C-alpha cells in the first residue's frame, strides 16, 4: 500500500515532468551538438529553457514519432537516435531536457 501511495504522490507532485522544468526561457545561451559519426561539435545559439531537441534540429534533419511516453527521434534515413548530455544519459527525452547553456549534446544511432 505504501508503494501505491508513493506512486500516486509522485504523480500528483508532477513526476518526472516536474524535474524537466528547470529554466525559464529567456537569456541567450550556447550549447554544442555532436551528430552521429561527426568528429566535432557544432555550436548552437538558443534561449535558456529551450530543449535539447531544439538544439538538435538546428544541426541535423530529424523526424519524430509520437508514443505515449513522448516523441521518439529518428534521423532523416530512419535510424533511431539516443543522446547524452555532458556524457550522461538524462532521465527525460530530447523534447523535455531544458538547456541552461554550456551543455554538450552527443547523438548516437541506437542499434
Beta strands, then each sheet from edge to edge (+ up, - down):
strand 1: 28-34
strand 2: 42-47
strand 3: 62-67
strand 4: 70-75
strand 5: 81-85
strand 6: 104-109
sheet 1: 2+ 1- 6- 5+
sheet 2: 3+ 4-
end
